[in-house]
Amino acid sequence: MKHEIIEPVAHDPDGDQTTTSLENAPNVQAREWLTYLHSGHTTSEKREAFILWLNSNELNQEAFKRCQRVWQTIGMTDCAVDWITQHATQESVSAAKTKPKHILARAAVLLSGLAASIALLVVNGVFHTTDTLEIAVPETLFTSSIGQNRMITLSDGSDVILAGNSSILVNIDQYKRHITLRKGSAYFDVTHDPSRVFAVTAQHTQVRVRGTAFEVEHSPDNELKISVQRGLVDVVDLPEDDNEDEKVLQLHPYEQLQANIDGAFIGDVSRFDPEIEFAWLSERFIYDNAPLKSLVMDINRYTKKPVVILDKDINELPITASFTFKQIDQMLAGLAAAYPITLTEEDTRNVLTKH
């Protein structure tokens, strides 16, 4: 079905605007303009029309500033963010012609009624004169809870799977696709777009692609691990000084690279087994001589009773194991039986020490 962007309609106080009073008209128009300007489908003509509307009187300016403050401070659920960013300005041609105010009214209800959530739409608009207008892109925070993966489809069609207790900040418009991995681990299946690089930033490392599949994971000791399943991926050590050149390594399928908290690459590019590396996508963990500290960091994303290693001597103990998310308790008991590890179960945590 063909879709059409619903643009703000002109409001004539003397016309047949029976559902909007003259007193509330600037607020309604401000909400419509704010939704439209952040739809990602603006035109130069409409931007000029917005500037004229904004500068036509002080009531419009105050209404628009008030709307921005609301958008900056209201916490909204992910579904509301998705609705606003992907659907609030998109309806069928017939709907655009007959019911634009009803659609915008639903958006207003969502904006004013949804709070205490895990996603925040951040909007910063700066306007100075009729010749200068800067509109920042909405940023959306997605999080996953402890104990389960979460799949998200972004506005560009790319899919993201967040590991448990992970979060990303998404900034996508018609010019760029920027993602920040704030914590945890995320798998990206990126829709190919030759005109827009898909960039994932974590700490001082950035991964740049145009259409591929890969994982970025926070590892122990504040390190990052980048693993490629499909396509080509550029891993960039972001310089602290603008005068310095970027350091770039390109990864091919089934190649992996680690970086420290400062972005410096650790070791050489290595090969990995995708069945082991991506097992968590199927709610399973598989380890082949992996250090105990890595296993503990992974499982703590899926258990509300965290596991703590109190004896540093066993941090690097190589572990071979395979278990599902639901078998974590059995796995911990098995570790204590098969390795020189003592498991102590406390009220709020499980403690591992050297046997």
C-alpha positions as CSV (number, residue, x, y, z in Angstrom):
1,M,0.0,0.0,0.0
2,K,1.4,3.4,-0.9
3,H,1.9,5.8,2.0
4,E,1.9,9.5,2.1
5,I,3.5,11.8,4.7
6,I,0.9,13.8,6.5
7,E,2.1,17.4,6.7
8,P,0.9,20.1,9.1
9,V,-2.2,21.8,7.7
10,A,-2.8,25.5,7.7
11,H,-5.0,26.7,10.5
12,D,-7.3,29.6,9.8
13,P,-8.9,30.9,13.1
14,D,-11.8,32.3,11.1
15,G,-12.3,29.2,9.1
16,D,-14.2,26.0,9.8
17,Q,-11.9,24.7,12.7
18,T,-14.7,23.5,14.9
19,T,-12.6,21.0,16.9
20,T,-9.9,23.4,17.9
21,S,-10.4,26.6,19.8
22,L,-8.5,29.8,18.9
23,E,-6.7,29.6,22.3
24,N,-5.4,26.1,21.7
25,A,-4.6,26.4,18.0
26,P,-0.8,27.3,18.5
27,N,-0.4,24.2,20.8
28,V,-2.0,21.9,18.2
29,Q,-0.1,23.4,15.4
30,A,3.2,23.2,17.4
31,R,2.6,19.4,18.0
32,E,1.9,18.9,14.3
33,W,5.0,20.8,13.2
34,L,7.2,19.0,15.8
35,T,6.0,15.6,14.6
36,Y,6.5,16.5,11.0
37,L,9.9,18.0,11.4
38,H,11.2,14.8,13.0
39,S,9.5,12.5,10.5
40,G,12.6,12.2,8.4
41,H,10.6,13.2,5.3
42,T,10.6,17.0,5.3
43,T,10.8,19.2,2.2
44,S,12.5,22.6,1.8
45,E,9.1,24.2,1.1
46,K,7.6,22.9,4.3
47,R,10.7,23.9,6.3
48,E,10.3,27.5,5.0
49,A,6.6,27.3,5.8
50,F,7.5,26.3,9.4
51,I,9.9,29.2,9.8
52,L,7.2,31.6,8.6
53,W,4.7,30.1,11.0
54,L,7.2,30.2,13.9
55,N,8.1,33.8,13.4
56,S,4.6,35.0,12.7
57,N,3.8,35.7,16.4
58,E,5.1,35.1,19.9
59,L,2.3,32.6,20.7
60,N,3.6,30.2,18.1
61,Q,7.1,30.5,19.4
62,E,6.1,29.9,23.0
63,A,3.9,26.9,21.9
64,F,6.7,25.3,20.0
65,K,9.2,25.8,22.9
66,R,6.7,24.3,25.3
67,C,6.2,21.3,23.0
68,Q,9.9,20.7,22.8
69,R,10.2,20.7,26.6
70,V,7.5,18.1,26.8
71,W,9.2,15.9,24.3
72,Q,12.5,16.3,26.1
73,T,11.2,15.3,29.5
74,I,8.5,12.7,28.9
75,G,9.6,9.0,29.1
76,M,7.8,6.9,26.6
77,T,7.5,3.2,26.0
78,D,9.4,1.7,23.0
79,C,6.1,1.1,21.2
80,A,5.2,4.7,21.5
81,V,8.5,5.8,20.2
82,D,8.2,3.4,17.3
83,W,4.7,4.7,16.6
84,I,5.8,8.4,16.6
85,T,9.0,7.9,14.6
86,Q,7.6,5.4,12.1
87,H,3.8,5.7,11.9
88,A,2.6,9.0,13.3
89,T,3.3,10.8,10.0
90,Q,2.5,7.8,7.7
91,E,-1.1,6.8,6.7
92,S,-2.8,5.9,3.4
93,V,-3.6,8.6,0.9
94,S,-7.2,8.5,1.8
95,A,-6.5,8.9,5.5
96,A,-4.1,11.8,4.8
97,K,-6.9,13.6,3.0
98,T,-9.8,13.0,5.4
99,K,-8.5,12.4,8.9
100,P,-5.1,14.1,9.5
101,K,-6.3,15.7,12.7
102,H,-7.5,12.4,14.2
103,I,-4.1,10.9,13.5
104,L,-2.3,13.8,15.1
105,A,-4.7,13.7,18.0
106,R,-3.7,10.0,18.7
107,A,0.0,11.1,18.6
108,A,-0.8,13.9,21.1
109,V,-2.4,11.3,23.5
110,L,0.6,9.1,23.3
111,L,2.9,12.0,24.0
112,S,1.0,13.2,27.0
113,G,-0.1,10.0,28.5
114,L,2.9,7.5,28.5
115,A,5.6,7.9,31.2
116,A,7.9,5.9,33.4
117,S,9.4,3.9,30.6
118,I,12.6,2.5,29.2
119,A,12.8,4.7,26.1
120,L,13.2,8.4,25.8
121,L,12.7,10.4,22.7
122,V,15.1,13.4,22.9
123,V,14.4,16.3,20.7
124,N,16.5,19.5,20.6
125,G,15.3,22.2,18.1
126,V,17.2,25.5,17.8
127,F,15.8,28.4,15.9
128,H,17.2,31.9,15.7
129,T,16.1,33.8,12.7
130,T,14.0,33.1,9.6
131,D,17.3,32.3,7.8
132,T,18.6,29.8,10.4
133,L,17.0,26.6,11.5
134,E,18.7,23.6,13.1
135,I,16.6,20.5,13.9
136,A,18.3,17.7,15.7
137,V,17.4,14.1,15.0
138,P,15.3,12.2,17.6
139,E,17.4,9.7,19.6
140,T,15.7,6.5,20.9
141,L,17.0,4.4,23.7
142,F,16.2,0.7,23.5
143,T,16.9,-1.6,26.5
144,S,16.5,-5.3,27.3
145,S,15.7,-6.7,30.7
146,I,17.8,-9.2,32.6
147,G,17.0,-12.8,31.6
148,Q,15.9,-12.5,27.9
149,N,17.0,-11.4,24.5
150,R,15.0,-8.6,22.7
151,M,14.6,-8.2,19.0
152,I,14.1,-4.7,17.5
153,T,13.4,-3.6,13.9
154,L,14.8,-0.1,13.3
155,S,13.2,2.5,11.0
156,D,15.6,1.7,8.2
157,G,14.6,-2.0,8.2
158,S,17.7,-3.3,10.1
159,D,17.2,-5.9,12.8
160,V,18.9,-5.7,16.2
161,I,18.9,-8.5,18.8
162,L,19.9,-7.2,22.3
163,A,21.4,-9.7,24.7
164,G,19.9,-9.6,28.2
165,N,20.6,-6.4,30.2
166,S,21.8,-4.5,27.2
167,S,21.0,-1.1,25.7
168,I,21.5,0.9,22.5
169,L,20.9,4.5,21.5
170,V,19.6,4.9,18.0
171,N,19.9,8.0,15.8
172,I,18.7,7.4,12.2
173,D,17.5,9.9,9.6
174,Q,17.6,10.2,5.8
175,Y,21.3,11.1,6.0
176,K,22.9,8.8,8.6
177,R,22.5,5.7,10.7
178,H,24.2,6.0,14.1
179,I,24.0,3.5,16.9
180,T,25.7,3.6,20.3
181,L,26.1,0.4,22.3
182,R,25.8,1.6,25.9
183,K,26.2,-1.7,27.6
184,G,25.9,-5.4,27.0
185,S,25.9,-7.1,23.6
186,A,24.0,-6.6,20.4
187,Y,23.7,-8.5,17.1
188,F,23.0,-6.3,14.0
189,D,21.5,-7.6,10.7
190,V,21.9,-4.4,8.7
191,T,19.7,-3.4,5.7
192,H,21.9,-2.5,2.8
193,D,22.0,1.2,2.0
194,P,24.9,2.5,-0.2
195,S,24.0,6.1,0.6
196,R,24.1,5.8,4.5
197,V,26.8,4.1,6.5
198,F,25.6,2.1,9.5
199,A,27.9,3.0,12.4
200,V,28.0,1.4,15.8
201,T,30.0,3.1,18.4
202,A,31.1,1.6,21.8
203,Q,33.7,3.3,24.0
204,H,36.4,4.6,21.6
205,T,35.7,2.0,18.9
206,Q,33.4,2.3,15.9
207,V,32.1,-0.3,13.5
208,R,31.1,0.9,10.0
209,V,29.1,-1.1,7.5
210,R,26.5,-0.6,4.7
211,G,24.7,-3.9,4.9
212,T,26.0,-6.9,6.8
213,A,25.5,-9.0,10.0
214,F,27.8,-8.7,13.0
215,E,28.0,-8.6,16.8
216,V,29.5,-6.1,19.1
217,E,29.9,-7.2,22.7
218,H,31.3,-5.7,25.9
219,S,33.7,-8.2,27.3
220,P,35.5,-8.5,30.7
221,D,38.1,-5.8,31.6
222,N,36.2,-3.2,29.7
223,E,37.1,-4.7,26.4
224,L,35.1,-5.0,23.2
225,K,34.7,-7.9,20.8
226,I,33.5,-7.5,17.2
227,S,32.5,-10.7,15.4
228,V,31.3,-10.7,11.7
229,Q,28.9,-13.3,10.4
230,R,28.2,-11.8,6.9
231,G,29.7,-9.1,4.7
232,L,32.6,-6.8,5.3
233,V,33.0,-4.7,8.4
234,D,35.4,-1.8,9.1
235,V,36.5,-1.5,12.7
236,V,37.9,1.9,13.6
237,D,40.0,3.0,16.5
238,L,38.6,6.5,17.0
239,P,41.4,9.1,17.6
240,E,41.3,11.3,20.7
241,D,42.9,14.1,18.8
242,D,41.2,15.4,15.6
243,N,44.6,15.8,14.0
244,E,45.3,12.1,14.3
245,D,44.4,9.6,11.6
246,E,41.9,6.8,12.3
247,K,43.2,3.3,12.5
248,V,41.0,1.0,10.5
249,L,40.9,-2.8,10.1
250,Q,38.5,-4.7,7.8
251,L,36.9,-7.9,9.0
252,H,35.6,-10.7,6.7
253,P,33.0,-13.3,7.6
254,Y,33.9,-15.4,10.7
255,E,36.6,-13.0,11.7
256,Q,36.9,-11.4,15.1
257,L,38.7,-8.5,16.7
258,Q,39.1,-7.2,20.2
259,A,39.7,-3.6,21.4
260,N,40.4,-2.1,24.8
261,I,38.5,0.7,26.5
262,D,40.6,3.3,24.6
263,G,39.9,1.8,21.2
264,A,43.3,0.2,20.7
265,F,43.2,-3.2,18.9
266,I,44.2,-6.1,21.1
267,G,46.1,-8.9,19.2
268,D,45.5,-9.9,15.6
269,V,42.3,-10.6,13.7
270,S,41.3,-14.2,14.5
271,R,38.8,-16.8,13.2
272,F,35.9,-18.1,15.3
273,D,33.2,-20.8,15.2
274,P,29.8,-19.1,14.5
275,E,27.9,-21.9,16.1
276,I,29.7,-21.1,19.4
277,E,29.8,-17.3,19.1
278,F,26.2,-16.8,18.1
279,A,24.7,-19.6,20.2
280,W,23.2,-16.9,22.5
281,L,20.8,-15.9,19.7
282,S,19.1,-19.3,20.2
283,E,19.1,-18.9,24.0
284,R,22.1,-21.2,24.5
285,F,25.7,-20.7,25.6
286,I,28.5,-22.8,24.3
287,Y,32.1,-22.5,25.5
288,D,35.2,-24.2,24.3
289,N,38.1,-23.5,26.8
290,A,36.7,-20.0,27.4
291,P,37.9,-18.1,30.6
292,L,35.6,-18.4,33.5
293,K,35.3,-14.6,33.8
294,S,33.8,-14.5,30.3
295,L,31.3,-17.1,31.1
296,V,30.3,-15.3,34.3
297,M,29.9,-12.0,32.5
298,D,27.6,-13.6,29.9
299,I,25.3,-15.5,32.3
300,N,24.9,-12.4,34.6
301,R,22.9,-10.9,31.7
302,Y,20.4,-13.8,32.2
303,T,20.1,-14.3,35.9
304,K,18.7,-12.0,38.5
305,K,20.9,-13.5,41.2
306,P,24.3,-12.5,40.0
307,V,27.4,-14.7,40.0
308,V,30.6,-13.2,41.6
309,I,34.1,-14.5,41.4
310,L,35.9,-13.6,44.6
311,D,39.2,-15.4,43.9
312,K,41.1,-13.9,41.0
313,D,43.1,-17.1,40.6
314,I,40.2,-18.7,38.8
315,N,39.3,-15.8,36.5
316,E,41.2,-17.3,33.6
317,L,40.2,-20.9,34.3
318,P,39.4,-22.5,30.9
319,I,35.8,-23.8,30.8
320,T,34.1,-26.1,28.3
321,A,30.3,-26.2,28.6
322,S,27.0,-26.0,26.8
323,F,23.7,-25.0,28.4
324,T,20.5,-23.0,27.8
325,F,19.5,-19.8,29.6
326,K,17.1,-21.9,31.8
327,Q,19.9,-24.2,32.9
328,I,22.2,-21.7,34.5
329,D,21.6,-23.0,38.0
330,Q,22.4,-26.6,37.0
331,M,25.5,-25.4,35.1
332,L,26.8,-23.6,38.2
333,A,26.4,-26.8,40.2
334,G,28.2,-28.7,37.5
335,L,31.1,-26.3,37.5
336,A,31.6,-26.9,41.2
337,A,31.6,-30.7,40.6
338,A,33.9,-30.7,37.5
339,Y,36.4,-27.9,38.2
340,P,38.4,-26.8,41.2
341,I,35.7,-24.3,42.1
342,T,33.6,-23.8,45.3
343,L,30.1,-22.5,44.8
344,T,28.5,-20.7,47.8
345,E,24.8,-19.7,47.4
346,E,23.9,-16.6,49.3
347,D,20.6,-14.8,49.5
348,T,21.4,-12.2,46.9
349,R,24.3,-13.7,44.9
350,N,26.2,-16.9,44.0
351,V,29.9,-16.8,44.9
352,L,32.7,-18.7,43.2
353,T,36.0,-19.2,44.9
354,K,39.0,-21.5,44.3
355,H,38.5,-25.0,45.7
